[in-house]
């Protein structure tokens, strides 16, 4: 029985912690993909920035710090910042969620590589 090799993960420095305001979010391109980084009361989360319903930019949407969710500006789909899970219609598929590491004042996102 053969198994496929697992993709390796690379840690990419994305920005400084001060680049994402408290209870705010920004989009960064990481490995060619748009990634939303959110700062919720000093805790950072990273998910894919593109809505799985209509390709809206989630970083242009509304952040709900209390629920740790983001609402797409196109059709109000809601995604969980921790898991990327789609929580509200019309989105039915999750967005990718990325591991994020804070080192000093730098934010690093872990992305898969071939």
ABEGO torsion letter per residue (X at the ends): XBBBBBBBBBBBBABBAAABBBGBBBBBBBGGBBBBBBBBGGBBBBBBABBAAAGBBAAABBBBAAAGBBBBAAAGBBBBAAAGBBABOABABBBBBBBBBBBEABBBBBBBBX
